[in-house]
Amino acid sequence: MNKNYIEPNEWSIIENGFDAENVEASESLFSIGNGALGQRANFEEDYSGKTFQGSYIGGIYYPDKTRVGWWKNGYPEYFAKVLNAPNWIGIHVVINGNKLDLNTCKISNFQRELNMKEGWLSRSFNAELPSSEKIAVSAKRFISIKYNEVGAIEYNVKAINFSGEIEFSPYIDAGVMNEDANYDEFFWEILEVVEGENSGCILSKTLKTEFHVSTAMEISLAKNNKEVLVAQKTKVEEKKITYSYKIDINEGDVATIFKFGSYTSSLNYKNEDLNSAALSNVQNAKELGFNALLESQIKSWDEIWSTADIVIEGDVKAQQGIRFNIFQLNQTYMGTDARLNIGPKGFTGEKYGGSTYWDTEAYCIPFYMATKDQEVAKNLLKYRYNQLDKAIENAEKLGFTNGAALYPMVTMNGEECHNEWEITFEEIHRNGAMIYGIYNYVNYTQDFSYVPEYGLEVMIAVARFWYQRANYSAAKDKYVILGVTGPNEYENNINNNYYTNYLAKWCIEYTVECLNKVKHDYTNDFDRVMSKTNLTFEETYKWLNVSDNMYFPYSEEHQVYLQQDGFLDKELIPVEDLDASQRPINQKWSWDRILRSCYIKQADTLQGMFLFEDKFKKEEIERHFDFYEPITVHESSLSPCVHSILAASIDRMPKAYEMYLRTSRLDLDDYNHEVHEGCHITSMAGTWMAVVQGFGGMRVWEDGILSFNPQIPKEWKSYAFTINFRGNIIKVYKSQTECKFLNESEKEIKMYVNDTEILIPPKKSIIV
Amino acid sequence: MNKNYIEPNEWSIIENGFDAENVEASESLFSIGNGALGQRANFEEDYSGKTFQGSYIGGIYYPDKTRVGWWKNGYPEYFAKVLNAPNWIGIHVVINGNKLDLNTCKISNFQRELNMKEGWLSRSFNAELPSSEKIAVSAKRFISIKYNEVGAIEYNVKAINFSGEIEFSPYIDAGVMNEDANYDEFFWEILEVVEGENSGCILSKTLKTEFHVSTAMEISLAKNNKEVLVAQKTKVEEKKITYSYKIDINEGDVATIFKFGSYTSSLNYKNEDLNSAALSNVQNAKELGFNALLESQIKSWDEIWSTADIVIEGDVKAQQGIRFNIFQLNQTYMGTDARLNIGPKGFTGEKYGGSTYWDTEAYCIPFYMATKDQEVAKNLLKYRYNQLDKAIENAEKLGFTNGAALYPMVTMNGEECHNEWEITFEEIHRNGAMIYGIYNYVNYTQDFSYVPEYGLEVMIAVARFWYQRANYSAAKDKYVILGVTGPNEYENNINNNYYTNYLAKWCIEYTVECLNKVKHDYTNDFDRVMSKTNLTFEETYKWLNVSDNMYFPYSEEHQVYLQQDGFLDKELIPVEDLDASQRPINQKWSWDRILRSCYIKQADTLQGMFLFEDKFKKEEIERHFDFYEPITVHESSLSPCVHSILAASIDRMPKAYEMYLRTSRLDLDDYNHEVHEGCHITSMAGTWMAVVQGFGGMRVWEDGILSFNPQIPKEWKSYAFTINFRGNIIKVYKSQTECKFLNESEKEIKMYVNDTEILIPPKKSIIV
């Protein structure tokens, strides 16, 4: 892998020069999407080199048969998997009878650009074919945010050294497979191939899940910037439809094809309307024209950036990194559809079945809450509410009763999509993140109504889970939680994981607190929920007996909570004393060796202190940070951001900055040698938090008051970010010498800055 | 599964009546083998119903690609798997042009018998074909012990209600696959199909491992007991050769085919000699004739039974059960080839890749040591010695250095054949069993020479493993062993498993003890081994520092060693209080629930007390038995035997008998609903121990003295067994009223009976 080939640029991701070794990595990095659908940056024309083809539609999944070496009771037989969708971007390009294929041509002046400010992908290059024709190609493509079922391509070919004929053969190919199919099965059935004049579509449905999708294309052609009408030759195959157009050209002429594509799916239409809707989409797009569509695209992204941008002065790579993170998060999830969520690879790859992890609640909600309307975060919460029945089923499979719920580790539709027992069955702290997400939302927005309307049912089901999952230890005269995996997945089947026990106790207490509030303020909802869940207050007393008597492993000697029982039996050798040849340990060491070592993959005890910072004294956090960080290897993409934020909160800016560097350009610099499989979307929200919560020190304390404590890495000139706080836009600017807050709203805003209360009048700024 | 269909009989396994539901179970139960090769009891003629076809050759394996859901560092990419071999038993039988197929005929008088006394399998039935012909079939088959590459079939068809033509088409089919192939691959390549007159063979080789095998057949035919010569039609296909013979018959006539089959393999021949050797095998067999071969078979089994039989009076099912166990053990392993070992399914199925488990050292060696020449046990030990290099490689993969060895959990050739991290990497107590096997052999035989010649190198490599695997715990000021799975596989990744720590300490101590003895008595061997292993006594002092300071979890309250750290945090609810609907828990509960429960799959702490009984006081064993047995679910086939023996040793005969019943007819009564996959061979040695060591109370104490303490279950009239003790045959008889010892050797034997020393003169018996 040729690392660091991305050109530093404040607003664009740029690749200069063609290197076949980078094709798959670039296909991930230059991916485009609009939250509803997306695609890897595959070439439009044929490419015979190594490539990973991928187009994805949000919410369309397939239950793939589980593959394991040795079956354990409780594994899901099938699980939902991100599905590669029919390809509409393809265009065979033939020059005087010779196929254009970058793998066989001499290429020069190759440049690829992902313009994040405006939301489009472009590519230009000169190619000399083996048959000696020289051409200059430029192509631009985007997935529309405004018309969110539509994408558009402009593809130009200039004849440099010849006259003759250029043949464009745009096609739809529904014969796609998943790279990660467990049994090489085909997941789509083709129902209908519809041909027409310059437009056509294929209706297909997914096997088993029976999602119906129509994939349409519409073509127009131009020569030297003037539309031309060209005779169409149609080829219909079982799973593919291809139109061919031949354009006569002279040396210096430019032949252009515009291709508009669309997906319509049974998530949004009746099956019988899918084809006409898709065809009408592409026809409207063509009538609007490529340029008008592009204008609206630029406008959409301008609106997104107005509330989401982070400006960093004095460090182009840091600027590029943070914008790439924000851009990809927006491409993955726009927040308008409660059926969708934030896949760990977004629309950039298909690794990991399913799309939703506890990352959403623990890492992503703050970003969406602060950069978008609060409905967006609410939709993320509702996603889990809508899957509560499946979470209860999931818990029943594992032997829980009485409406206890265990949310899946990974899911698309509520079904568990993972099958390692130590994760699937034991990494149960995820259940607590569901409740933390609600708490975080209520606290940030002060919109408590979500609790009586939706959240309370989830909270009761999760509290029931914790109550049943803990057991009384006669030896300790306390309640213990045995056999878990904490956020640090480098420990499995451990007892009394501090983070898990803490969350369990907190979940019960917060649920009972909310129950009391709902009883008092939302009588109708209270009656409805108590009746629906068959809950009595007697039951909650039993829960409280567990939470009141929860056991937490603690070391008097080190004055720290221990990650788990027996942690001090390990040899505590700091990471810095570990030979470099041994790292990353997840590539160098066998699993047993990792497990019995002291090394921590990502924040675990510290994750609790990050989420519940206000419950701990600063010295306590320092002590735990000093105990755990030196033995943390940060081999999860979710690790550095949390440590960056905690380090900033205990005034250790060099450490905070070091950790920030590790999170912000993870994919652009391909630290983990795996970007070809797709980008790490959810950890990008952690990068955003590292700036806003870490350097900016933003908090919303339990009393609902906004607070900042801005610091700046000495390597930067300044940084600035924007947040949407309960509908009020606040801009924060911090340089080495100045700290400024601008209240763009119509209301006075009260906040704390460095522990001092300040009031900012409407439309005014204040320098602190 | 229709259980309990096997007729009680002292010497035979008998099935009366045809039930298609029982076909696969009977194919397992009626399996035949001779320690070098074996086969399931598949029908010779075609059968279109459910069947599991299997023929196996000892030592011929295939490295199948590992399949997992999620890869962990350290898993083997490939592992050796028991290989289904070309089928030579098949005979298409056609009556007047109509194929005989029990799945389509009316069947009556069906009987199948496995005669264990004489070592043959027979089958007889009347069939009415859909085309109305009625026939009576009788067939007999065996795998010769004396000519151990050869098997023979006699197959008779009597025409009951018609005249016409019977066509026999015997064949060799090399187009076989493994049922458990991970990727449905074909494992054999066919090299040559050799046709001839009444004989033929196929030469094939295994892919990757390149084992070459020739499979031959030789045919002769008879009518009404007189040999007939019949014209042969030959059909050669790519992977199959078939000869056809038509015999004209009248009503009442009997047509007979004799088929002799043979495998020769590159384990024993040069590749170019395989075909001629196989063809010569079957020709010799034919010349000897079926009846002479059968006579020699009966003689071979008579010799085996003369030292291995256990006679139980007063309980036919118990008698049948123990003989079935002894018979299958002998069919699986005869002990004459140090390249072979005792597969958990023998030649009765292909479940579980690989063939050798720690079962061999912990369960099987005592049986072979006491019922055969001591060379047999020595061959079993040498098997591990020969695989020492691979065990060192295996340890290196997991990060161990300096010649430390970790023997694989399951293997065929030294390579690890299992890939669950909690087993493969963590169930390391198996390494101790390797040393225990040596200790047990030396102690029983007093043949110490095995240690300097072979064993010491293994011991040093294993001691090095334990030294590196333990780590110093500052918190405990002791050495601890973290992250293991004990014999009780219902706990994973636990710390300080008592059994594992005990074995580790013992291994080091025994190794140093042997080192000192070898230094003193075998100077040349000592120098050779020290130089080969680069060992110094300084290194052994470091080992001893670990063994001297090994940590053992102990409960003062219960006065028992704890199975592992934190065991008392569990809810200790006895198995008898568990609802019957919840059992077996391995079928009813998800894995996490099993793990965090207190339930024990098989002896763990008690396994240590079983192996090292002389190191514990009787009261101590009682206390541990009373603590652990009530929470033991005995869901491993290896559990009841150990508990039966321990119960007998603490004078609890009802418990000992209850446990004996669970072990002795496990397969015959198909307790686990899985006998169709094959029989549980290794636990059968545990059944033998339950009689000899349990009821008979046989021990060889550390001073090398033989000792008995016979008891008898009140349900039996008497039992008797024979042991070979250092070349001396001793017969033990115990009834409700009498206890008798017969010394068949030429030497006086000294032994303890009920703690009293007795001397038995040569060829004399003594009643105690």
Interface residues (C-beta under 8 A of the other chain):
Chain A: T66 R67 V68 G69 W70 K72 N73 G74 K397 L398 G399 N419 E420 W421 E422 F425 E426 N471 Y472 S473 A474 A475 K476 V480 L482 G483 N492 N493 I494 N495 N496 D565 G566 L568 D569 K570 E571 N586 Q587 K588 W589 S590 W591 D592 R593 I594 L595 R596
Chain B: T66 R67 V68 G69 W70 K72 N73 G74 K397 L398 G399 N419 E420 W421 E422 F425 E426 N471 Y472 S473 A474 A475 K476 V480 L482 G483 N492 N493 I494 N495 N496 D565 G566 L568 D569 K570 E571 N586 Q587 K588 W589 S590 W591 D592 R593 I594 L595 R596
